[in-house]
Amino acid sequence: MPPKAANKKAAAPKAAAPKKAANATKKDAETTKKPAAKPAAKKEATTNGATAASKKRKLAEEESEVDESEAEEPAKVEKPAPKKNTKKAAEPAVKKTKTTTAAAPKKKAAAAEETEDESKAAKPVKKAAAKKAEPKKTAAAKKAEPKKTAAAKKADAKPVADSKKRKSSEEETEDEKPKAKKSKTDKAEVDSQATESAKATESADEEPAAVKPAKPTKKAAVAAPKPPPAHPHKIGKKINTAPTQILDVYVFGEGSSGELGLGSKKLDGKKIVDVKRPRLNPKLDAKDVGVVQIACGGMHVASLTKDNKILTWGVNDQGALGRDTNWDGGLRDADAEEEEDDEDDSGINPHESTPTALDAAQFAPDAKFTQVVASDSATFALTEDGRVYGWGTFRSSDGILGFTDKIQIQKTPAYLPTLKNITALAAGSNHILALDDKGVVVAWGCGQQNQLGRRIIERNKLSSLIPQSMGLPKNKVDRIACGSYHSFALGKDGAVWAWGLNNFAETGIEMGAGEDDAVVLRPTIVESLKNYKIKQIAGGEHHSLACTEDGKLLTWGRLDGHQVGIPVEELDAESVIKDESNNPRILSKPTAVEDIAKCVYVAAGVDNNFAIDGKGEAHSWGFSANYQTGQGTTEDIETPTTIDNTAVRGKKLVFAGAGGQFSILGGVADVPKVNGFAPQPATGGFRPVF
């Protein structure tokens, strides 16, 4: 087969210059045979095309036996024609043979058999001989193919240039030469008809070759609009109600990464970091901005406003803010460092430290938001029709885990199509719970501590990023909450389920408490809470707290940092678990804190807590190294202590939230509310207050 292709290649231009053939030397014939052997490989690849002209080939071969000497001579003539365009002719020759080898009629079976071994040898020789032409072929091909496939410009230009040269070298050598054949002999007429029919198939073959690049470019053109829009859905039936009680926002804590949302410059001569006591944030003014809900992440914050905007501020390292915060400032003169305290500019990124609204174009038109939640490195927003948007990423003990199983970091809001009819969201450090209108709870994120309520296999750990339900009874759950690494679900009948990390009995379940890496694998009824009607529940890193319908404050879990708010000596000895050094470490059972008369709201930080009483006063306790208790000290606060300063004194506080090293309080602003809804726990969504 290969020698036939070689001879066919030589036969195609047979009648192009019959007179010049006499002047060609045997070396020319040999050299033409050698490059002609290249098409043999292509011929093998296109043997199917050869069958299309098999009948014509047999006729041509029978006729070519009579004129065999002439067939050899034009083969010698082929060289001068490529020599004029060796660089480009080499390239058309490659593609030409795809069809001309299939259609070229003038190949002699005898010559094919004689040169069969010769062409095999010709292949390596051809490689050597074609080293000059082949690089140009490959270079041209490489340029042609990438330019076809990658760049539409070059794909258009190169195929045009190549096709022009191809068609000039193929149509001129194949169209003009058959014409010469017509004027020469009848056999040439038969040949020209065959070659013309070959050209028909050749052009059909070559056009796809030229179109092939167009296909990728078409795909690329289709791929441009292909990325799904940020709002691929229509607004559905309203199932959630947006909060509208406008809040005065008070911030305190360390804030060196912009978590307090005070901007980057001093305000009224006051520092914007290390805020020891609650300070009203002027950048979240009740009249101008109108914040109605707040969610604290590890080092960032998200909030909703009265006019349906989502504001974010704080650390944006993994896209937690959902917007671009690039900033080229912050450089200081080393000589001016001594005067740093006197300068107005703190050096904090103003794009991160200033509350800024997300682009509404990222969401569906007319989408109305009802809740935002924040984890350590991600943020999620819930709409009136039960849709969910999110951005940022989840982290595991190994580093970044991903935002979904296909996206590592989502820098702008993305619609999550699998979540529908959601009524509430809750966020842990690196996991999220969602509750739908049928009482089904789904979870996703990092599941290394079983906080998702299902077992995650390490080799398939990205499956944890796909929202899935767990073993909770349907139509029973109406509230959800998260600690850092554990989760809660509250039933309509007052039952409480818990699961996740439990080495400090943070779930309220004694099983495994005190053991390293103890976990509650699946949602389990918290028996120790059966005697209470839980109104709201919140989780810290290794502890939890709740308030009951009758105003009791309950705490449990780790206690060596005063997380439970009760002096150790006052605790029931049977409920206290000590470590190997006989130091009290864990309060294994929910225990009432007597210092709060009527608790209506609770919030948990990493190791600090807040409780708001019926009078609207806030109380804090626990770890205070970064002023996150709002008590103006870095000393731990052992028991619930009222937060009192000029900013919040006399204000009715209804919200508290805690991040890693900062905290936020929300008070009823002196502006009219719209629909009588007031904020409820950030972990469990918003519920109407009747």
N, C-alpha and C positions, 0 to 999 in steps of 0.2 A: 504493500500500500504506500509507504513513504516514497519509493522511487516514482510511482505513478504521479504522485503530487508534484514531485520535482519536475517530471517531464511535462505534466500539465501546465505548470507554471511557465515552463519554457515555451510550450506550444501556444499559449494565449497570445503572446505578441508575435507569433510566427510570421505573419504577413506584414508586419509593421514596416520593415525595411529590407525586403528580400535581396536587394542589390548590395546593401552594406554587408550582408551576411557573408558574401564571398570574401570580403576584406578582413573579416574577423578571424583571429587566430584560434588554434585549439585551446590555448590558455584562456582566451575569452570564453570559449565554450565551457571549459572546466570551471572557470570562476563563476560563470552564470549558473552552472549546475550546482555548485556548492552553495551559493546563497539560496538557490531554488530549493535546496534540501530543507531549509527552514520551514517553508510552507508545509513540508511533509508532516511535521508535527501538528500543524494547524489542520491539515487534511484529515489526520486521524481524529481530530476533535470534531470534524464536520463531515464525517463519512455519511451521515444521514442525508446531507445535501447532495452528496455524490449520486445517491440512488435516484434522485430526481432527474438526473440527466444521463442515467445509465444507458438508455436506448440510444441517445444521441452519441454517447461516448463510444458505444460499440460500432455504430455507423462511422463515426469519425476515425476510430482506430482502424477499421477495415479500409477506409479510404486513404488513411494516412500511410498505410503500408506501401501503397503505390508511389507515394511521394515522400518516402522516408528520408531521403537525402535532403530534401527541402526542409523537412521538419528539424533536422539537426542544425541547418544553417541559420534559420531565424532564431534558434535558441542562442546562437552566438551573437545575434543582432541585439538580443535583449540587453546586453551590457551597456552599449552606448546610451540607450534611453535612460536607464537608472543613473548612469554616470552624471548626466546633466543635473540630476536631482537625487543623488545617492542618499543624502541625509533624509529626505522626505520620502523618496521612492521606496526606501527600505521599509518605512513605516506603513505606507499603503500596501506594500507587498505582503506584509504580515496579515493585515485585515482582508486584503483582496483575496488571498488564498482561501479564506474562510468560505468564500463563495466561488471564486474562479477555480479553485481546486475541485469544487463540487461540480462546476459547470464546464470547465475547460474541456473541449471535445478532442483536441488534437494529440492526446497522449498515446503513444504506441505501447501496446502490451509487451511487445518484444523488448523495446527499450526500457520499459518498466521493469521487466524481469532481469535484464542485464544489469541495470543500475540499482537493483534492490539492495545488494550488499554494499554497492558503492555509496548509496545514500546514507546507509548506516554509518559508514566511515565518514561520509560527508558531514554528518551532524557534528562530530567533534571538530572536523576540519573547519566546518562552517563557523563553529564557535570561535575558532582561532582566527579564521578569515573575517568573521563578522565582529571581531572585537572592536573594530573601528565603527563598523556600521551598527553592530548590536547595541553598544552603549548609546548610540544615537537613537536606535530603535527604542531601547528600554528607557532612555532618557526622555525621548519624545513620548513614549507610551506612559511613562511615569508622570510626565507633565500633563499629558493629555488626560489620563485617567483621573488623577487628583483634581485637575482643573475641571474635568467634566463633573466628577462627583462632588467635589468640595466647593469650587467657585463657579457660580453660574456665568460670571463674566467670561472667564477663561473657557468654561465649558461651551459657551456660545462662540467665543472667538476661536478657540482651538479647533473644535469640530468644523467651524466654517473654514478656518485656514487649512485644516487637515482635509476636510471634505472637498474643499476647492482643489487642494493639491492632489487629494485622492482622486477626485472626479476628473481633475485635469490629467493626472497620471493614469487613471483608470479609464476615464471616458475618452481621453485623447488617445491613450495607447490601446484602448479596447474599442472605442467607437470609431476612431480614425483608422486604426489598423484593420478592422473588419471591412471598412470601406475600401482599403487598398486590396484586401482579399477579394472583395466583390469584383473589382476591376481586373483581378489577376486570373482566378480560376473559379470553376463551379464548386470545386471542393471548398474553396475559401468561403464561398457563399454559404455553404452548409455550416462551415465552421463559424462564420460570423453570426448566423442565425442562432447557433448553439451558444456562442459567447454572448450574444445579445440577450438570449433567454437566461444565460447565466448571470448577466448583468442585472436582469430583472430581479432574480433571486438575490444577487449580490447587493443591489441597492436596498432590497428588503432586509438583508442581513446587516448591511452597513448602517442603514438608518436607525435600526434599534441600537446599534453600537453608539451612534451619535445621540440617540434618544436616551440611552441608558443613563448618561450623565444627567439628562434632564429629569429622569425619574427621581434620583436623589434630591435634585434641586426642587422638584415639585414637592417631594416629601418635606424638604426643608421649608418650602414655602407654606405647605400645609401645617408644618410643625410650628410655624410662627404663631398662628392663632390657636394652635392646638392646646397650649397650656390652659387648663380650665380657668375661667374667670373667677375672680374672688367671690362672686355671688351667682353660682350656677343654679339658683333655685328662686322660686317665687315666694313671696310672703304668704304664710299659711294662717290657719286659724289661731287666734289669740288664746293661749292657755296660761300665760304668766302675766303678772302686772308689775310694771316698773315702779320702784320706790320714788316718792316725790318729797319726802320730808327733807328740806334743805338743812345742811349741817354746817356749824362752825367747826373748823378743823384745827386741832391742837397737836403739836408735834414735840417730841423730846427724845433724847438719846444721843448716840455718838455722831452719826450723820456725815462722816467724812467722805462718803461715796455718793452724796446727794440724796440719800433716802428720805430726808426730812422735807424735800421739795421747797427749800427756801432760796433756791437759786445759787449763784456762785459769788455774790458780793454781800458784804455786810448790810444789814437792814437796820436803819436808825442807830448805827454804831454798834449793833449787837452781832456777835459771831454767829455763824450759821452752822457750826459744828459744836459738839459737846454741849448741847442744850440740856441743862440740868433739870429744868421743870417745864411743864406744859407752856407752849407759846403759840398764840394764834398765828396761823400761817396766812399772811396777807396775799399770797399768790393763789390762794384758794378762797377768795372772798365770797361770802354767801350771796351777795347781791349780783356781783359780776360773773362769778363762775357757777356757784350753786351746786356744790357736791351733795349727792344724795346717797352714795354708798362707797365704801372703801374696802380694799383687800390688801393685806400686807404679806409680801413674800419674804424670802430670806434677806434680800438686800435691795428690793425694789417694791414699788407700790402702784396699784391701779385703782382708778375711781371712776364712778359714773357721775354725770352732771344732770341738772334739771332739763337741759336742752339736748339730751341723748348723745352726749359726747363721752368718749373714753379717754381719760387722761392717764399718762404713765410718767414715772420718774424713778431715779435710782440707777442701779448698775445695769448695764445693757450688754454685758460680755457675750452672752449667748442668745441675744435677740429677745430678752425678756420684756423689753419695752415696746417691741413691735414697730419700731421706727428707726430711721437713721439718726445717729447721734455723733457722727464723726466730728472731731474737733482738732484743729492744729495748734491750739493755744496751750497755755499752762506752763510755758518755759519761764524761768525766772533768772534774774541776774544773781550769781552767787554772792556778789558783794552787797546785794541789797537784802540778803536773808535776815539780817539783824532787824530790819525794819518791817519784816513780814507781818508782825502782829498789828502794825499800824496801817497796813494797806487795806483797802476795801476789798480787793479781789482775793479770793481764797485759793485760786488755782484749780478749783473743781470744774469739771466739764459743765458748762452752762446748759448744754443740750440735754444732759442727763439729770442735772439737779433742778431744772425748771419744769414744773408740770406742763405737759404739752399734749394736745389732742392728737389722736390717730387720724389718718386720712380716711374720711368717710367713704371714699371710692373703693376702699378695701372690703367693704361690706355690701350686702344686698341693698338696693334702693329701698328706702322706707323701713329698714330694719330698726326695731325698737329694742333697746337693751334693758334687761331686768336685773342682771347680776354679773359681777366679775369676781374671779378668784385668782390667787397667786401662789405658786409654789416657789421653790428656791430659784429656778431659772426659767420659769414659764408662766404664762398668763392665759386665762380662758374667759370667754364672755358668752353669756346666755341671752337669747332673744325672747320676745313675747310669744313667738310661735314655736318655741322649744328647740331652736337650732343652736349650734355651738360653734364658735370660732376660737382659734387658739394660735399661739406663737411662742417661740423660745425653744427649749429642749428639756429633756430629762437626763439626770445623771445617776450613775451607779457607783459602786465602790471602785470601779475600774476607770472612771472618768465619764465622758459624755456617752450616754446610751443612745439618744436619738429623740426626735419629736414624734415621728411615726416609724413604721418598719421600713419606709423608703426614704425618709427625709431626716437628716441628722439635726440640722438647726433650721428652724423656720423663723426668718427675720421679720416677716410682716404677717399680719393676720391671715389665717387660712381657714376656710370652711371645712368642717369635719362631717362629711356626708352620712356616715353611718350612725350618727347620733340624732335621733328624732324624738319629738314630743318630750323633751327633757324639761323638768320642772325645778331642779336644783342641782348645784354643783358644790363640791367640797374639795379642798386641796391640802395635801400633805407636803412634806419636803420635796418628794419626787414622784408623787402619784396623785391621781385624780379620781374622785367618785362622781357619778352622775345618776340622778334618780329620774325615772320617767313617769308619765301620767298613769301608768298601770302599777306603779309601785315596784318596778324592776330596777335593781341597782347594777350598774356596770362600772368597771374599774380598769384603768390602764396606767402605764408609767413604769417605774422600777418596782419589781416584785421580789427583790432579794430577801426581804424580811416577811414575806407572805402578806404584805399589806394589801394585795389585790384579791385576797381570798381564794386564790387558786395556785396550784404548784407550777412554777416556771422552771423548765429544764434549761440548764446552762447553754447547751449547744443550740437551743432554739429560743434564746432569751429575748430576741426582738419581737417574739409573739406577745410579750408583755405590753408592747406599745399599741396593741389592737384592743379597743374597748370590748370587754366581754363580761357577761353576767356571772354570778356566783350562786352558791346554794342558799339563797334566802327565799322565804315563801312569798309568792306573788300577792299583790294587793294588800300587803301587811305594812310595808314601810312607808313612812311619810316624811322622814327627816334623815339627814346624813351628816357626818362630821369626820374630820381626820385629825390625827396627831401627826408627828413627824414621820413615824414608821408604822403606825397602827390606824385602824379605822373603826367607825361606829355606824350603826343603822338603828334608828328609833322607830318602833312600830306604833301603829294607830292605837293599839291596845295597851301601850305603855312598856312593852317589852324592849329590851336593849340587846343588840347583837354586837359582838366585837371580834376582831381578828387582827393578826399581824404580830409585830415584835412584842415580846412579853417578858423580857428578862428582868424588868422592874415592876411587874404586875400592872403595867400601864393600861392594860385592857380591862382591869377590874376582875380578872380571872386569876386565881391563885396558882393554877397549874403551871409548873415550870419557873415560877418566880424565883429569882436568885441564881438561876442557872444561865451560863453564857449562851447567847444565841437562842434562848427559849422563844418559841413562837406559837401562836394559835393559828393552825393551818387554815381553818375555814370558819365562816361566821358561826359564832357560838353564843348562846344566851348567857348574859352576865347575871348569874344567880344572885350575886351580892346587891344588885340594884332592883330586884323584884319587889321589894317593899316600898319603893319610891316611885312617884309619878314624875318622870324626868321631863322637864320643859325644854332644856337645852344642854348640850354637852360640848366640850372642847378638849383638845389634846395638845400637849407640849411634846418635847422630845422623848422623855421617859416618864411622864406623869400625865394625869388627866384631872378634869374637874367638871362639875355639872351643877345646875340649879334646878330645883324641883318646882312643881306647880304651886306648892305652898311656901315658896321662898327660902328653902334651905340651900346652903352651899355645901357641896360634897367634894372632897379631894381624895386622891390616892396615887400610888406609884412611888417614884424616887423621892427621897426626903432629905438627903444629905446636903442639899443646897437650899433648904427651906422652901422647896417647891410646894409642899402640902399646906403650908401656912399654919401649922399647929406645932407647938413645942413638943419635942420627943417625949418628955416626961408626962405629958398629958394624954399620950396615945395608949390605946389598949395594947398591952404587951403581946397578946396573942396575935395581933395583926401586924406586928413589926418583925421584919426579917433582918437579921444582922449578918455582917460579912464575916470573913474568917478571922478578922481582928476584933470581933465582938462589937463592932460599931454599927449602930442602926443605919440601915440603908434603904429599906423598902417598907412602905405602908401598903399591905396587900389587900385591904378592904376599903371601900368607899366609907369615908368618915365625915361627919358633919362638922363644919367650922362655925363656932358659936359667935364669933366676932361680928358677923354680918346678920342684921335683923331680918331683912327681907331682900333676898337676892333676886334680880330679874334678868341679869345678863352676865355671862362669863366669857373670858378670852384667855388664851394661853400663848406665851412665847416659848422660847427654847427651855428656859429654866425659871421664868417669871410668869406672873399671872395678874389678871384683873377681874374684879367683880364690881358690878354696878347695882346699887340698891334702889329701892322704890322711890327714894327722894331725888334720884338722879346724881348721886355722888359716886365717884369712882374710888376704889380701894385697890392697892397693889401690894405685892410681896414677892420674895424670891431673889434671884441673882440680880445685882445692880451695878456691876463693874463699869458699865458704859452709860449709866444714868437711865437705863431703860425702864426703871420703875417710876420715874418722874418724881422721886422723893428728894432730889438734889444731893444725893450721896452715892458713893461707890460701894458702900458697905451693904451687905445683903440685908434684906428686910425680912425678918423672921415671921411676922404675922401680918394679916391684912391691915393696911394703914391707909387712911384717907388721903387722897391727893388734894392738896390745898395750896393754892397760890392765887395771886390777883387775876390771873387769866381765866381760871375755871371757877373761882368762888362764886356761888350763887347761880351758876349755870346748870341747866338740866342736861346731864350727859346721858346719852342713849347708846353709845358705841365705844368699843375699845378694840384695838388691834395691836399685835406685836410682831415685829420681825426679828432678825437675828440680834441686832444691837440698837434697836430703836423701837419706839412705840407711838401710837396715835390714839387720840380720843376724839369723839364726835359729839357735839352738843346741839340741841335744838336751836336753830338760828332764828333771829328776830325778823323773820320774813314769813309770809303766808305759805303754808303747805297746800298742795294741790288736791290730793285725793284721800288724805287721812291715813296713808300708809307710812309706817315707821320702820327704820332698819332693824333687822334681827341679825343673828350671828352670821358673820362672813363665811363661816364654814358650812352653814346649813341653808344659805339662801335668805330670801326675804319673805316674811309672812305678815299678813295684815294684823294690825292691832285693833281689836274691837272694844 
